[in-house]
Each structure stands twice: as C-alpha cells, then as structure tokens.
Amino acid sequence: MGEPENKQSLEEKLRDSSGPELLLNILQKTVKHPLCVKHPPSVKYVRCFLSELIRKHEAVHMEPLDELYEALAEVLMAEEPTQCHRSYLLSCHFEKVRWMQSHNVCPSEIGFLCAALTPSRPIQISSLSPGSRINSLPVSAQPSGDSVTLSESTAIVSHGTTGLVTWDAALYLAEWAIENPATFAHRTVLELGSGAGLTGLAICKTCCPSTYVFSDCHSCVLEQLRGNILLNGLSLEPDTTDPERHPGHNAHDTESPRVTVAQLDWDVVTAPELAAFRPDVIIAADVLYCPETVMSLVRVLQRLSACLKDQQAPEAYIAFTVRSPETCWLFTNELGQTGIPWEAVPHHNQKLFPYEEHLDMAILKLIL
C-alpha cells in the first residue's frame, strides 16, 4: 500500500482557496442548513461554532467575510431559550464511512463540520486543535438525507428529571441499531425510559420495526416525547395497555411502524400491562445511573420474562455508560440472581453520532 496522502487543516484549505466559496459552503451546510434554520440548535452551541470558524478564518489573514460576522452577530444578540433543537442526519452513514476508509481518516476525527447539525456539547468544537485532520473532510461528503430532529431542554436537569435531554448511551445504541437493522425489522420493540426519543426515532426511520412502543414515567418527558415523535413525521396510536386495543393486535398495512407512547412506572406496572405489549425486542439506554434504578429495571425485566412465557423469548439490549463499576456489577449480578442470561455486544467503532469518545460505553444482550 502507498503512503497515505497528507491531510490539510481547514486553515490550509482556506489559505489555498482564492475566494469565499469554501466558507460560504461551510455556512450553508452547517448553521445555515435548512434543517438548522427551521429547527435552531442551542444559541450557545451556534455561538461557539461560529467563533471557532472565525478564529480559523482569521488565522490565515484572509479578508473578512461579512456573512460570517453577520451570522455571529445574530446569535450574540439572541437569548438562550429553555428549549433548543438537535438534528441528527442518518442516511449518509455508510457513504461517510466508506469515504473515511478510502482516505485514511480516523472516525474519531469526524466532527467539526458534521457536528454543527448534531450539537451535543460546545466543547466538541472549542477543544479542536487548529491542525486537526478532521478538517480534511470535504464539504461534498457532508451528511444529507433523512434526519431525526429533537426538541430538548437546554438544561441537563429540568423539571426534576434528566430525561429531557439525549445522553451518550442513547446515541451509542442508536448507532448500533442502524448498523444492525435486522434485529428490529418487522418486530415489535418496547423501549424502557425513552427520554427525548433519539434511539427510537432512529430505529423507526432506519430499521423498519412493525410496532414501536416508547415509554417513560415522567409527565414532562412524555409530553416532550410525543411532540418529538410528531415533529419527525410519525403518527401516534392511542396510549393504551389494553390487550384488545393494543396496536400489536391488528394488521398493519403501511410502511411506517405503529408508534405509541406509554406511561410506564417500573415499580408499579403490572404483569398484564407488560404482557399487552407483546414485545419481540426490548431496549433501554442510559438507565443504570444509580442502584435504585438498577433494581427497578431488573424487576421489570423479570416481570416481562415471566409474563411472556407463551411466546418466543424476547431479546433485550441495554446500553449504558460505565460511570460506576459497582453499579454495573450490581446489574449483572442481579441478572444472574434472577436467572436472566446476558452477554456483552461487541464494541463498534463506526461513528455516526457525536458522543463523547473517552466514555466507556457498553451494550448487554439479554434473553428473557
């Protein structure tokens, strides 16, 4: 194999360009993208992104670009609302991965330009070094196509819950699901602790489930979740756990999955209510954050296992960030105590979503 070609930083590309076309193209494919204009990201994020872009522009001593400073002026004058949008582009994934492989680009370096549409944290921009190879991603390889847009709280904790924002394990699980669509195709999926809805919406749009049941217990989370489902063009079935009325009991003759939102308190939900869903696959992301939640989750999984004995044993996929080894040990130990077998899903390296790379994340597969 030949030596990999040298990668140009964004500053080098700007220095080699003869006009403003490159910067204008970046603006149009990031903060001025129609998706961002229609569903604005966090003001803080856009301000950080544009400031970093201007810093790179000024580093090569180019003529000032009015459009760049006008865009920054707009957000400098704007107030940060309590809600913002995050938009995630889906259908470009395989094309982007092929491009990275053919150009010897490390997946962990994809973020500066693409992240403008999927803002997780402003630090993802501000921490980039000026010569990072990330800037070698050509504008023509930027994402396009189907997307998931979420309305989220700008605060990590709001209304007494952390469920109004998207957490890293949800991104990690969604990415794995998109790589493994056969796990969900033409099956009924029950998600425990859906939060803002990113994982479920990505699965609904890319994996062809027949039925998808989002669930959570907090009223504010459920309200935001319903709004995000409708925002993404999906129709909602009635919220019910009545076995005779549950959407899984009727033929479905459209290409879109049947989607319902259920209020599900793991500590009080009954076996008949769980049996009504008749799930083939159960998923959950970032729900192992304290011992009390772990015990509640194990109990509801045990209840699901007991009430679904008359059907093929469903699979469960639990994704989590390893914040405390003791909490993870408690989860696997309790699974063993209740007789639920589990195995670790192999880590995947392809990067579609901008979750924090240094975090230790895992997915466990359970057979109920």
TALIN-V691936 format. One record per residue. N is the residue number from 1. SS is DSSP state (h for helix, s for strand, l for the rest). Layout:
# TALIN-V691936
n;ss
N;SS
N;SS
This chain:
# TALIN-V691936
n;ss
1;l
2;l
3;l
4;l
5;l
6;l
7;l
8;l
9;l
10;h
11;h
12;h
13;h
14;h
15;h
16;h
17;l
18;l
19;l
20;l
21;h
22;h
23;h
24;h
25;h
26;h
27;h
28;h
29;h
30;l
31;l
32;l
33;l
34;h
35;h
36;h
37;h
38;h
39;l
40;l
41;l
42;l
43;h
44;h
45;h
46;h
47;h
48;h
49;h
50;h
51;h
52;h
53;h
54;h
55;h
56;h
57;h
58;h
59;h
60;l
61;l
62;l
63;l
64;l
65;l
66;h
67;h
68;h
69;h
70;h
71;h
72;h
73;h
74;h
75;h
76;h
77;h
78;l
79;l
80;l
81;l
82;l
83;s
84;s
85;s
86;s
87;s
88;s
89;s
90;l
91;l
92;l
93;h
94;h
95;h
96;h
97;h
98;h
99;h
100;h
101;h
102;h
103;l
104;l
105;l
106;l
107;h
108;h
109;h
110;l
111;l
112;l
113;l
114;h
115;h
116;h
117;l
118;l
119;l
120;l
121;l
122;l
123;h
124;h
125;h
126;h
127;l
128;l
129;l
130;l
131;l
132;l
133;h
134;h
135;h
136;h
137;l
138;l
139;h
140;h
141;h
142;l
143;l
144;l
145;l
146;l
147;s
148;s
149;s
150;s
151;s
152;s
153;s
154;l
155;l
156;l
157;l
158;s
159;l
160;l
161;s
162;l
163;l
164;l
165;l
166;l
167;l
168;h
169;h
170;h
171;h
172;h
173;h
174;h
175;h
176;h
177;h
178;h
179;h
180;l
181;h
182;h
183;h
184;l
185;l
186;l
187;l
188;s
189;s
190;s
191;s
192;s
193;l
194;l
195;l
196;l
197;l
198;h
199;h
200;h
201;h
202;h
203;h
204;h
205;h
206;h
207;l
208;l
209;l
210;l
211;s
212;s
213;s
214;s
215;s
216;s
217;l
218;l
219;h
220;h
221;h
222;h
223;h
224;h
225;h
226;h
227;h
228;h
229;h
230;h
231;h
232;l
233;l
234;l
235;l
236;s
237;l
238;l
239;l
240;l
241;l
242;l
243;l
244;l
245;l
246;l
247;h
248;h
249;h
250;l
251;l
252;l
253;l
254;l
255;l
256;l
257;l
258;s
259;s
260;s
261;s
262;s
263;s
264;l
265;l
266;l
267;l
268;l
269;l
270;l
271;h
272;h
273;h
274;h
275;h
276;h
277;h
278;l
279;l
280;l
281;s
282;s
283;s
284;s
285;s
286;l
287;l
288;l
289;l
290;l
291;h
292;h
293;h
294;h
295;h
296;h
297;h
298;h
299;h
300;h
301;h
302;h
303;h
304;h
305;h
306;h
307;h
308;l
309;l
310;l
311;l
312;l
313;l
314;l
315;s
316;s
317;s
318;s
319;s
320;s
321;s
322;l
323;l
324;l
325;h
326;h
327;h
328;h
329;h
330;h
331;h
332;h
333;h
334;h
335;h
336;h
337;h
338;h
339;l
340;l
341;s
342;s
343;s
344;s
345;l
346;l
347;l
348;l
349;l
350;l
351;l
352;l
353;l
354;l
355;l
356;l
357;l
358;l
359;l
360;l
361;s
362;s
363;s
364;s
365;s
366;s
367;s
368;l
